[in-house]
Amino acid sequence: MLRSIAKNLWVVDYPVKFYGLPLDTRMTVIRIDGGELVVISPIQISPELVAALATIGTVKYIIAPNLYHHLFATDFVAAYPDAEFWAVEGMQQKRPDLKPDRYLTESDGELGPDLAYRNFPAFRVLEPRGNMPINEYVFCHRPSGTVILTDTAFNFGPESHWLIQALAKAAGIYQKLQPSTLERWALRDRDGAIATIQAMLQWDFDRVIVAHGGIVETDGKRRLREGYEWYLQMALN
């Protein structure tokens, strides 16, 4: 269940469907000072998952990193009443039933010396209720040189369902670390996004964990820069 990626860093993959598409998702678990665990993008809780997490530490922080990775938060938070639940601005409107202990409002910050985070302000998506921000936060686990993304970039490859592979190939993003065409269309805050990408590229990292698609184990900074080259070029125009 828990898959070790590096020292004090694990992931758990979980099958979900998005508008009927078999789009697996990924939860990331980071152990920080004192054996405390930070859980990013919680998946469906289960006795097996509770037991597995107990073997590596104590769940202290549960983070919904954007406005779309909240589906399993209620049950996960209920399983850990002593943990702090963090969510992003806008969650109070989208999920009034959720009661976060903290809303992420600053543009960047740290959760201890090992884990940094930044707001990625650019993309919005179209919903029946109108144009909604993703309001995503991206993370950097400094000791392992790992950046953790949710929906700001994907990396669909042979590990994905054949239908997702076909759609990724048709969209020209197969085995590329970059946002989808839909995110490009939904670009809004150009200047803010460019500043965030440039700041992210100053982080010292080689690995990139995405919530959807394969993990980039090496050369992640170069691949992320190439995936966002279209974005960075706008800074020159």
Backbone as CSV, one residue per row, in Angstrom:
resi,resn,N_x,N_y,N_z,CA_x,CA_y,CA_z,C_x,C_y,C_z
1,MET,0.825,-1.207,0.000,0.000,0.000,0.000,0.857,1.254,0.000
2,LEU,1.579,1.504,1.107,2.531,2.602,1.114,3.732,2.232,0.260
3,ARG,4.103,3.125,-0.650,5.266,2.869,-1.503,6.346,3.880,-1.152
4,SER,7.486,3.387,-0.682,8.573,4.274,-0.294,9.234,4.859,-1.534
5,ILE,9.367,6.181,-1.560,9.982,6.882,-2.684,11.388,7.348,-2.331
6,ALA,11.548,7.822,-1.117,12.843,8.265,-0.605,12.749,8.237,0.915
7,LYS,13.825,8.579,1.583,13.790,8.624,3.043,12.718,9.611,3.492
8,ASN,11.801,9.141,4.347,10.728,9.952,4.908,9.716,10.433,3.867
9,LEU,9.593,9.698,2.768,8.678,10.094,1.695,8.016,8.852,1.108
10,TRP,6.664,8.855,1.098,5.906,7.717,0.581,4.755,8.220,-0.291
11,VAL,4.220,7.334,-1.117,3.001,7.631,-1.863,2.061,6.434,-1.758
12,VAL,0.778,6.712,-2.003,-0.235,5.668,-2.116,-1.080,5.995,-3.341
13,ASP,-1.188,5.070,-4.271,-2.016,5.264,-5.460,-3.415,4.726,-5.212
14,TYR,-4.402,5.394,-5.825,-5.789,5.024,-5.572,-6.613,5.245,-6.838
15,PRO,-7.418,4.235,-7.251,-8.198,4.379,-8.485,-9.450,5.242,-8.275
16,VAL,-9.627,6.228,-9.144,-10.830,7.059,-9.123,-11.299,7.248,-10.561
17,LYS,-12.468,7.849,-10.705,-12.972,8.196,-12.027,-13.309,9.682,-12.041
18,PHE,-12.948,10.322,-13.148,-13.205,11.743,-13.331,-14.032,11.900,-14.596
19,TYR,-15.300,12.271,-14.399,-16.253,12.317,-15.519,-16.256,10.993,-16.291
20,GLY,-16.178,9.898,-15.542,-16.216,8.570,-16.128,-14.884,8.037,-16.590
21,LEU,-13.850,8.859,-16.575,-12.528,8.431,-17.034,-11.757,7.769,-15.889
22,PRO,-11.058,6.659,-16.165,-10.283,5.962,-15.127,-8.978,6.690,-14.835
23,LEU,-9.053,7.696,-13.996,-7.915,8.561,-13.721,-7.431,8.311,-12.295
24,ASP,-6.387,7.506,-12.143,-5.863,7.220,-10.810,-5.355,8.499,-10.154
25,THR,-5.417,8.514,-8.832,-4.890,9.646,-8.083,-3.827,9.157,-7.103
26,ARG,-3.104,10.096,-6.526,-1.968,9.713,-5.673,-1.923,10.601,-4.437
27,MET,-1.792,9.977,-3.289,-1.581,10.664,-2.022,-0.097,10.609,-1.676
28,THR,0.428,11.715,-1.179,1.832,11.776,-0.761,1.908,11.923,0.753
29,VAL,2.825,11.192,1.360,3.011,11.221,2.812,4.457,11.585,3.109
30,ILE,4.642,12.580,3.952,5.979,13.056,4.305,6.135,12.997,5.819
31,ARG,7.232,12.415,6.277,7.520,12.388,7.718,8.461,13.542,8.041
32,ILE,8.035,14.382,8.980,8.853,15.523,9.384,9.342,15.308,10.810
33,ASP,9.725,16.386,11.476,10.342,16.274,12.805,9.462,15.510,13.782
34,GLY,10.100,14.660,14.580,9.406,13.954,15.645,8.501,12.834,15.181
35,GLY,8.647,12.404,13.927,7.818,11.316,13.423,6.419,11.736,13.014
36,GLU,6.171,13.054,12.895,4.861,13.540,12.466,4.717,13.393,10.956
37,LEU,3.506,13.042,10.522,3.246,12.815,9.106,2.417,13.941,8.518
38,VAL,2.815,14.370,7.327,2.048,15.318,6.526,1.430,14.535,5.376
39,VAL,0.117,14.584,5.253,-0.599,13.865,4.197,-1.136,14.883,3.207
40,ILE,-0.700,14.775,1.956,-1.134,15.691,0.894,-2.039,14.933,-0.060
41,SER,-3.217,15.481,-0.324,-4.239,14.864,-1.184,-4.725,13.540,-0.599
42,PRO,-5.430,13.585,0.515,-5.877,12.335,1.154,-6.791,11.520,0.245
43,ILE,-6.617,10.202,0.295,-7.466,9.275,-0.453,-8.486,8.666,0.504
44,GLN,-9.264,7.718,0.016,-10.265,7.059,0.866,-9.576,6.324,2.013
45,ILE,-10.010,6.628,3.213,-9.427,5.982,4.383,-9.925,4.541,4.482
46,SER,-9.110,3.682,5.065,-9.465,2.280,5.272,-8.668,1.774,6.463
47,PRO,-9.119,0.678,7.089,-8.330,0.128,8.196,-6.910,-0.226,7.768
48,GLU,-6.761,-0.711,6.550,-5.432,-1.074,6.064,-4.535,0.153,5.946
49,LEU,-5.096,1.253,5.468,-4.306,2.475,5.331,-3.952,3.040,6.702
50,VAL,-4.892,3.020,7.640,-4.617,3.486,8.999,-3.481,2.681,9.620
51,ALA,-3.524,1.364,9.435,-2.481,0.503,9.990,-1.129,0.783,9.342
52,ALA,-1.133,0.986,8.032,0.125,1.248,7.329,0.736,2.568,7.774
53,LEU,-0.076,3.613,7.910,0.443,4.904,8.346,0.978,4.834,9.773
54,ALA,0.354,4.022,10.606,0.788,3.897,11.998,2.180,3.306,12.106
55,THR,2.609,2.565,11.100,3.943,1.964,11.142,5.059,2.962,10.864
56,ILE,4.708,4.125,10.307,5.759,5.086,9.936,5.703,6.379,10.734
57,GLY,4.617,6.616,11.460,4.542,7.844,12.240,3.128,8.167,12.670
58,THR,2.936,9.423,13.078,1.642,9.900,13.552,1.123,10.987,12.618
59,VAL,-0.066,10.800,12.081,-0.630,11.791,11.169,-0.895,13.080,11.932
60,LYS,-0.216,14.153,11.517,-0.325,15.447,12.190,-0.996,16.493,11.317
61,TYR,-0.723,16.446,10.001,-1.278,17.430,9.075,-1.926,16.714,7.901
62,ILE,-3.132,17.128,7.545,-3.847,16.604,6.387,-4.148,17.802,5.491
63,ILE,-3.678,17.757,4.260,-3.756,18.937,3.395,-4.540,18.616,2.125
64,ALA,-5.590,19.390,1.879,-6.270,19.380,0.585,-5.616,20.479,-0.246
65,PRO,-4.745,20.134,-1.211,-3.860,21.126,-1.830,-4.503,22.008,-2.890
66,ASN,-5.721,21.676,-3.306,-6.450,22.567,-4.213,-7.946,22.327,-4.056
67,LEU,-8.741,22.973,-4.875,-10.191,22.896,-4.722,-10.801,21.639,-5.322
68,TYR,-9.956,20.710,-5.800,-10.478,19.498,-6.422,-10.032,18.217,-5.731
69,HIS,-9.095,18.300,-4.826,-8.627,17.112,-4.116,-9.144,17.136,-2.680
70,HIS,-10.466,17.043,-2.569,-11.123,17.100,-1.278,-12.150,15.975,-1.101
71,LEU,-12.285,15.109,-2.109,-13.383,14.148,-2.119,-13.381,13.217,-0.914
72,PHE,-12.192,12.875,-0.425,-12.087,11.901,0.665,-11.702,12.555,1.995
73,ALA,-11.726,13.883,2.027,-11.228,14.588,3.203,-12.079,14.326,4.441
74,THR,-13.386,14.268,4.277,-14.265,14.125,5.450,-13.930,12.883,6.257
75,ASP,-13.882,11.738,5.597,-13.606,10.478,6.303,-12.172,10.423,6.814
76,PHE,-11.252,10.978,6.021,-9.846,10.926,6.433,-9.640,11.766,7.693
77,VAL,-10.204,12.970,7.697,-10.067,13.841,8.860,-10.743,13.217,10.079
78,ALA,-11.894,12.588,9.883,-12.599,11.952,11.004,-11.773,10.839,11.633
79,ALA,-10.939,10.181,10.817,-10.103,9.096,11.332,-8.944,9.617,12.173
80,TYR,-8.624,10.921,12.030,-7.503,11.509,12.752,-7.948,12.818,13.417
81,PRO,-8.752,12.727,14.458,-9.309,13.940,15.083,-8.261,14.847,15.706
82,ASP,-7.076,14.321,15.999,-6.030,15.148,16.601,-5.146,15.824,15.558
83,ALA,-5.343,15.505,14.289,-4.546,16.112,13.223,-5.131,17.460,12.818
84,GLU,-4.296,18.303,12.220,-4.741,19.587,11.681,-5.115,19.406,10.210
85,PHE,-6.281,19.889,9.847,-6.737,19.823,8.470,-6.553,21.183,7.817
86,TRP,-5.734,21.215,6.772,-5.467,22.445,6.035,-6.176,22.380,4.682
87,ALA,-6.758,23.488,4.267,-7.398,23.574,2.955,-7.070,24.924,2.333
88,VAL,-7.433,25.088,1.084,-7.129,26.317,0.365,-8.335,27.253,0.400
89,GLU,-8.078,28.525,0.161,-9.151,29.509,0.095,-10.154,29.111,-0.979
90,GLY,-11.417,29.286,-0.695,-12.475,28.891,-1.614,-13.138,27.592,-1.222
91,MET,-12.458,26.802,-0.386,-13.043,25.530,0.031,-14.286,25.751,0.885
92,GLN,-14.307,26.867,1.618,-15.455,27.130,2.466,-16.729,27.334,1.640
93,GLN,-16.592,27.829,0.404,-17.747,27.963,-0.474,-18.083,26.656,-1.185
94,LYS,-17.049,25.955,-1.595,-17.278,24.720,-2.346,-17.736,23.586,-1.446
95,ARG,-17.145,23.470,-0.256,-17.493,22.390,0.669,-17.766,22.985,2.048
96,PRO,-18.935,23.612,2.231,-19.218,24.203,3.543,-19.306,23.181,4.666
97,ASP,-19.441,21.891,4.304,-19.487,20.856,5.336,-18.111,20.577,5.925
98,LEU,-17.054,20.931,5.201,-15.703,20.749,5.722,-15.348,21.900,6.648
99,LYS,-14.656,21.599,7.707,-14.275,22.615,8.688,-12.763,22.585,8.894
100,PRO,-12.011,23.178,7.966,-10.554,23.165,8.103,-10.094,23.884,9.373
101,ASP,-8.968,23.430,9.893,-8.345,24.111,11.024,-7.566,25.333,10.552
102,ARG,-7.158,25.286,9.282,-6.385,26.402,8.735,-6.632,26.494,7.239
103,TYR,-6.738,27.731,6.752,-6.786,27.976,5.312,-5.436,28.510,4.869
104,LEU,-4.931,27.974,3.779,-3.689,28.472,3.207,-3.998,29.785,2.487
105,THR,-3.424,30.858,2.970,-3.692,32.169,2.386,-2.424,32.883,1.934
106,GLU,-1.286,32.596,2.567,-0.049,33.242,2.159,0.439,32.633,0.845
107,SER,1.181,33.428,0.073,1.631,32.947,-1.236,2.664,31.844,-1.109
108,ASP,3.453,31.873,-0.049,4.398,30.782,0.177,4.673,30.659,1.668
109,GLY,5.267,29.519,2.031,5.555,29.287,3.439,6.274,27.971,3.631
110,GLU,6.356,27.542,4.871,7.047,26.311,5.214,6.269,25.561,6.280
111,LEU,6.399,24.240,6.257,5.883,23.400,7.323,7.092,22.688,7.901
112,GLY,7.776,23.391,8.796,9.046,22.891,9.292,10.134,23.140,8.264
113,PRO,11.369,22.825,8.594,12.482,23.107,7.679,12.519,22.231,6.437
114,ASP,11.799,21.106,6.459,11.906,20.152,5.352,10.911,20.393,4.225
115,LEU,9.798,21.084,4.487,8.707,21.150,3.523,8.319,22.600,3.246
116,ALA,8.552,23.032,2.005,8.167,24.374,1.575,6.955,24.277,0.662
117,TYR,6.169,25.359,0.592,5.027,25.358,-0.310,4.841,26.738,-0.930
118,ARG,4.207,26.745,-2.126,3.919,27.980,-2.833,2.546,27.872,-3.476
119,ASN,1.877,29.004,-3.577,0.607,29.044,-4.293,0.866,29.132,-5.793
120,PHE,0.089,28.363,-6.547,0.176,28.409,-8.006,-1.138,29.035,-8.494
121,PRO,-1.141,30.327,-8.826,-2.406,31.054,-8.976,-3.035,31.043,-10.361
122,ALA,-2.470,30.344,-11.315,-2.816,30.636,-12.699,-4.136,30.072,-13.178
123,PHE,-4.356,28.766,-13.008,-5.395,28.091,-13.762,-6.778,28.196,-13.124
124,ARG,-7.769,28.230,-13.986,-9.156,28.117,-13.592,-9.797,27.035,-14.451
125,VAL,-10.877,26.471,-13.966,-11.592,25.464,-14.734,-13.061,25.857,-14.827
126,LEU,-13.705,25.385,-15.871,-15.112,25.692,-16.076,-15.985,24.662,-15.388
127,GLU,-16.898,25.129,-14.568,-17.865,24.279,-13.898,-19.265,24.805,-14.210
128,PRO,-20.293,23.997,-13.938,-21.650,24.499,-14.162,-21.932,25.803,-13.441
129,ARG,-21.260,26.009,-12.310,-21.487,27.237,-11.539,-20.686,28.415,-12.059
130,GLY,-19.810,28.173,-13.032,-19.026,29.265,-13.579,-17.546,28.951,-13.567
131,ASN,-16.756,29.971,-13.798,-15.319,29.826,-13.893,-14.719,29.795,-12.501
132,MET,-14.141,28.640,-12.120,-13.668,28.439,-10.753,-12.149,28.300,-10.715
133,PRO,-11.493,28.893,-9.731,-10.044,28.736,-9.612,-9.683,27.356,-9.068
134,ILE,-8.553,26.848,-9.521,-8.022,25.628,-8.917,-7.421,25.946,-7.540
135,ASN,-6.750,27.100,-7.467,-6.135,27.560,-6.219,-5.242,26.483,-5.615
136,GLU,-4.284,26.050,-6.380,-3.418,24.948,-5.951,-2.161,25.445,-5.254
137,TYR,-1.708,24.638,-4.286,-0.412,24.842,-3.655,0.509,23.692,-4.060
138,VAL,1.739,24.045,-4.399,2.747,23.052,-4.754,3.762,22.986,-3.619
139,PHE,4.429,21.843,-3.489,5.279,21.582,-2.323,6.667,21.119,-2.763
140,CYS,7.636,21.376,-1.904,8.998,20.883,-2.132,9.508,20.227,-0.857
141,HIS,9.799,18.918,-0.957,10.419,18.198,0.159,11.923,18.320,-0.020
142,ARG,12.527,19.206,0.750,13.929,19.567,0.531,14.904,18.398,0.702
143,PRO,14.779,17.578,1.764,15.795,16.532,1.957,15.903,15.548,0.790
144,SER,14.795,15.248,0.132,14.836,14.282,-0.970,14.876,14.942,-2.331
145,GLY,14.857,16.276,-2.372,14.860,16.970,-3.650,13.653,16.624,-4.498
146,THR,12.457,16.708,-3.889,11.224,16.283,-4.558,10.203,17.410,-4.560
147,VAL,9.664,17.711,-5.733,8.534,18.628,-5.854,7.258,17.802,-5.961
148,ILE,6.200,18.253,-5.279,4.929,17.525,-5.246,3.863,18.418,-5.881
149,LEU,3.293,17.945,-6.985,2.275,18.683,-7.729,0.955,17.917,-7.679
150,THR,-0.129,18.626,-7.923,-1.443,17.978,-7.944,-2.042,18.078,-9.340
151,ASP,-2.540,19.245,-9.709,-3.149,19.405,-11.031,-2.467,20.468,-11.881
152,THR,-1.295,20.936,-11.464,-0.571,21.904,-12.284,0.245,21.236,-13.375
153,ALA,0.446,19.930,-13.265,1.126,19.179,-14.321,0.772,17.705,-14.179
154,PHE,0.764,17.014,-15.317,0.482,15.585,-15.363,1.638,14.893,-16.078
155,ASN,1.690,13.567,-15.944,2.741,12.807,-16.625,2.189,11.441,-17.020
156,PHE,1.257,11.449,-17.969,0.599,10.214,-18.375,1.509,9.421,-19.309
157,GLY,1.740,8.159,-18.938,2.591,7.284,-19.720,2.046,5.874,-19.726
158,PRO,2.890,4.874,-19.960,2.433,3.486,-20.079,1.814,2.921,-18.807
159,GLU,2.027,3.569,-17.672,1.424,3.082,-16.421,-0.051,3.469,-16.329
160,SER,-0.502,4.382,-17.172,-1.888,4.856,-17.124,-2.811,3.911,-17.889
161,HIS,-4.103,4.011,-17.611,-5.118,3.239,-18.325,-5.018,3.527,-19.823
162,TRP,-5.332,2.521,-20.653,-5.166,2.681,-22.095,-5.982,3.853,-22.634
163,LEU,-7.133,4.114,-22.028,-7.958,5.222,-22.502,-7.292,6.558,-22.187
164,ILE,-6.705,6.664,-20.995,-5.988,7.887,-20.630,-4.772,8.058,-21.532
165,GLN,-4.078,6.955,-21.841,-2.950,7.043,-22.769,-3.389,7.588,-24.117
166,ALA,-4.500,7.066,-24.614,-4.991,7.498,-25.930,-5.343,8.978,-25.920
167,LEU,-6.017,9.430,-24.864,-6.388,10.837,-24.780,-5.151,11.724,-24.641
168,ALA,-4.158,11.262,-23.867,-2.933,12.041,-23.705,-2.177,12.155,-25.030
169,LYS,-2.147,11.071,-25.790,-1.476,11.122,-27.096,-2.199,12.078,-28.036
170,ALA,-3.531,12.020,-28.016,-4.307,12.900,-28.885,-4.103,14.366,-28.513
171,ALA,-3.891,14.617,-27.232,-3.706,15.995,-26.761,-2.255,16.451,-26.844
172,GLY,-1.351,15.544,-27.226,0.055,15.898,-27.355,0.790,16.027,-26.037
173,ILE,0.275,15.372,-24.977,0.939,15.487,-23.676,1.400,14.125,-23.153
174,TYR,1.406,13.103,-23.987,1.802,11.769,-23.546,3.276,11.764,-23.158
175,GLN,3.549,11.267,-21.962,4.898,11.191,-21.398,5.583,12.559,-21.343
176,LYS,4.778,13.579,-21.125,5.308,14.926,-20.944,4.843,15.455,-19.590
177,LEU,5.730,16.118,-18.911,5.420,16.680,-17.599,4.912,18.103,-17.809
178,GLN,3.609,18.227,-17.976,3.045,19.539,-18.264,1.543,19.525,-18.028
179,PRO,0.921,20.697,-18.013,-0.538,20.744,-17.864,-1.217,20.278,-19.141
180,SER,-2.489,19.954,-18.996,-3.262,19.526,-20.161,-3.701,20.727,-20.982
181,THR,-4.255,20.450,-22.154,-4.774,21.512,-23.010,-5.863,22.310,-22.300
182,LEU,-6.678,21.626,-21.496,-7.749,22.315,-20.779,-7.183,23.366,-19.837
183,GLU,-6.096,23.040,-19.145,-5.491,24.016,-18.248,-4.923,25.202,-19.029
184,ARG,-4.378,24.929,-20.202,-3.869,26.039,-21.014,-5.000,26.997,-21.387
185,TRP,-6.114,26.450,-21.780,-7.268,27.280,-22.127,-7.753,28.074,-20.925
186,ALA,-7.542,27.510,-19.749,-8.073,28.132,-18.533,-7.090,29.100,-17.894
187,LEU,-6.021,29.425,-18.591,-5.024,30.339,-18.062,-5.637,31.705,-17.767
188,ARG,-5.381,32.227,-16.573,-5.890,33.538,-16.213,-4.766,34.452,-15.716
189,ASP,-4.196,34.116,-14.587,-3.210,34.997,-13.957,-1.823,34.703,-14.528
190,ARG,-1.563,35.258,-15.703,-0.309,34.966,-16.396,0.904,35.392,-15.585
191,ASP,0.916,36.636,-15.127,2.084,37.149,-14.418,2.335,36.379,-13.121
192,GLY,1.257,36.078,-12.396,1.417,35.332,-11.157,1.946,33.942,-11.396
193,ALA,1.469,33.299,-12.456,1.923,31.950,-12.752,3.377,31.925,-13.185
194,ILE,3.759,32.874,-14.017,5.152,32.939,-14.457,6.069,33.127,-13.253
195,ALA,5.692,34.018,-12.350,6.507,34.253,-11.155,6.614,32.989,-10.311
196,THR,5.508,32.244,-10.199,5.525,31.017,-9.403,6.402,29.962,-10.047
197,ILE,6.273,29.775,-11.350,7.097,28.779,-12.042,8.570,29.126,-11.897
198,GLN,8.900,30.380,-12.095,10.298,30.782,-11.966,10.806,30.555,-10.548
199,ALA,9.962,30.819,-9.553,10.359,30.564,-8.168,10.502,29.072,-7.902
200,MET,9.587,28.260,-8.438,9.683,26.810,-8.277,10.981,26.278,-8.855
201,LEU,11.379,26.813,-9.995,12.596,26.327,-10.647,13.854,26.713,-9.883
202,GLN,13.717,27.591,-8.887,14.847,27.901,-8.009,14.996,26.877,-6.901
203,TRP,13.952,26.069,-6.663,14.062,25.005,-5.680,15.090,23.978,-6.148
204,ASP,15.721,23.334,-5.200,16.699,22.283,-5.507,15.961,20.946,-5.538
205,PHE,15.622,20.463,-6.741,14.897,19.207,-6.850,15.266,18.485,-8.139
206,ASP,15.099,17.186,-8.109,15.327,16.351,-9.284,14.120,15.467,-9.568
207,ARG,13.372,15.120,-8.509,12.202,14.249,-8.636,10.935,15.096,-8.613
208,VAL,9.910,14.654,-9.356,8.601,15.302,-9.328,7.530,14.236,-9.119
209,ILE,6.759,14.393,-8.066,5.594,13.534,-7.822,4.355,14.279,-8.303
210,VAL,3.598,13.655,-9.182,2.330,14.214,-9.644,1.194,13.382,-9.068
211,ALA,0.011,13.974,-8.985,-1.142,13.231,-8.476,-1.726,12.315,-9.530
212,HIS,-1.469,12.623,-10.810,-2.039,11.849,-11.914,-0.954,11.549,-12.934
213,GLY,-0.600,10.274,-13.048,0.451,9.879,-13.972,1.661,9.337,-13.240
214,GLY,2.716,9.093,-13.986,3.908,8.490,-13.413,4.790,9.493,-12.686
215,ILE,5.480,9.019,-11.659,6.439,9.840,-10.931,7.687,10.026,-11.789
216,VAL,8.199,11.239,-11.835,9.446,11.535,-12.539,10.576,11.400,-11.525
217,GLU,11.357,10.337,-11.649,12.368,10.047,-10.641,13.636,10.884,-10.813
218,THR,13.993,11.212,-12.037,15.212,11.983,-12.281,14.959,13.023,-13.363
219,ASP,15.784,14.058,-13.371,15.722,15.108,-14.389,14.391,15.858,-14.354
220,GLY,13.783,15.898,-13.179,12.461,16.509,-13.072,12.461,18.003,-13.323
221,LYS,13.503,18.707,-12.890,13.524,20.151,-13.088,13.568,20.492,-14.574
222,ARG,14.416,19.796,-15.330,14.485,20.058,-16.771,13.151,19.762,-17.431
223,ARG,12.537,18.634,-17.069,11.272,18.254,-17.704,10.157,19.225,-17.347
224,LEU,10.153,19.709,-16.103,9.136,20.680,-15.728,9.357,21.997,-16.457
225,ARG,10.598,22.411,-16.587,10.900,23.639,-17.326,10.453,23.504,-18.776
226,GLU,10.739,22.369,-19.398,10.317,22.164,-20.777,8.796,22.118,-20.896
227,GLY,8.140,21.507,-19.915,6.689,21.419,-19.960,6.004,22.759,-19.838
228,TYR,6.700,23.710,-19.222,6.148,25.046,-19.055,6.860,26.087,-19.920
229,GLU,7.587,25.629,-20.912,8.316,26.571,-21.756,7.375,27.557,-22.443
230,TRP,6.218,27.072,-22.861,5.221,27.943,-23.501,4.792,29.069,-22.571
231,TYR,4.806,28.757,-21.268,4.412,29.723,-20.258,5.532,30.754,-20.024
232,LEU,6.742,30.222,-19.874,7.876,31.089,-19.585,8.151,32.022,-20.745
233,GLN,7.885,31.592,-21.960,8.101,32.441,-23.122,7.220,33.687,-23.068
234,MET,6.079,33.592,-22.393,5.197,34.744,-22.295,5.858,35.881,-21.508
235,ALA,6.801,35.504,-20.636,7.488,36.524,-19.860,8.371,37.397,-20.746
236,LEU,8.705,36.848,-21.932,9.577,37.592,-22.840,8.803,38.455,-23.820
237,ASN,7.485,38.271,-23.858,6.652,38.990,-24.832,6.049,40.263,-24.222
